[in-house]
Amino acid sequence: MSLPDYHTRFLLATSVSQDAVVVITEGKLSYVNPAGESLLSRDLDEIREAEPGQFLDPPPPWLGQGDEAAFISRVRTAQGSGALVQGLAFGLEDGTQMWVFRENISLAELGSLAAGLLHNLAGPLSVIRSSAEMSNTKLKELLRQDNSLAESLVQWTTALSRSGERIINQVDQITATTRDLMAKMNGDTRQHKQPLNLNDILRAEISFLNNDLEIKHGVEVAWELAQDLPGFKGIYSDFSQALRNIILNAVEATQGQKERKLGLGTRSSQGWVEVSVSDNGGGIAPDVRAHIFEPFFSHGKPDIKATGLGLHSVRQLLSPYGARYHLDSRPGNTVFTIKLPLQVQDQP
């Protein structure tokens, strides 16, 4: 029995892959596997001979034979901008390119698992709280009915009562945290446009990040939010991921400062909505600023585990919304501002 040729083996292997696989020959698409058809929302017959820029924005880098590079792009569909994707590009012989990528849904996959876990936690937490409340109630009733018992337990009645209250308070805190996390997961997993308020997203991100005690107790947050901030339509996860990346960059920049300070602000003016994130870190040198949006570029301290994809992914996430950026940085005060045109946000 003879083995199938290389081409047939390649088709068999990629046909069952969960990752999208695209082959570019002579500058045009020559093959896409079923997972790629699904992600690009077009089948091979529709997209064959298409140039890379027609379905990925920006296209992955063009590579020489034997080279490889990671990339982040956004899918272009007939309806407009699609999902953010990340993957690897490979340079093959004769200038052929092969791209293997998947949807960069971040918390979306985790969300479905976490939501199930949090749902399962809700039952036990409710039982614990109810039991603590019942114990406190029964203890108080028992002490009211039997004065002699109350006198014999006088030394530790208060301790029992306080312990019950602490249990109730801790359960309430866990319940509130899980409720916030489920709400965030619900928002992050929605991949369609919906009415958004940037103030609410900023508050949700800080609430989520405060689960890190180093951030909650070590970073002072100052708020300056416009109360009349206009709303607009967008994909929730685009903005939650983008703002989270910027906030985390600012938090990392404050490491080593005696007092770590983070500022969050919003405002609107003449058809634009602005979001600003500031920190009191060491600042960004002028010769570095031109490179901050480049993939895998990191200007942080050596001991900070940064991927260098934070601001690159921010630009990719917000490019469909016509976002503009402004950086004002000096030692002790760096302000990163995103400007979003309302007329772009309002488009379906």
WOCOR-V898684 format. One record per run of one state. SS is the DSSP state (helix for helix, strand for strand, loop for the rest). FROM is the first residue (numbers start at 0). TO is the last residue. If there is no record, write none. Layout:
BEGIN
[[SS;FROM;TO] [SS;FROM;TO]]
END
This chain:
BEGIN
[[loop;0;4] [helix;5;14] [loop;15;18] [strand;19;24] [loop;25;26] [strand;27;31] [loop;32;32] [helix;33;39] [loop;40;42] [helix;43;46] [loop;47;49] [strand;50;50] [helix;51;53] [loop;54;54] [strand;55;56] [loop;57;66] [strand;67;76] [loop;77;78] [strand;79;90] [loop;91;91] [helix;92;94] [loop;95;95] [strand;96;102] [loop;103;105] [helix;106;144] [loop;145;145] [helix;146;151] [loop;152;155] [helix;156;187] [loop;188;191] [strand;192;195] [loop;196;196] [helix;197;208] [loop;209;211] [helix;212;217] [strand;218;223] [loop;224;230] [strand;231;234] [helix;235;252] [loop;253;258] [strand;259;268] [loop;269;270] [strand;271;278] [loop;279;284] [helix;285;288] [loop;289;308] [helix;309;320] [loop;321;322] [strand;323;329] [loop;330;331] [strand;332;340] [helix;341;344] [loop;345;347]]
END
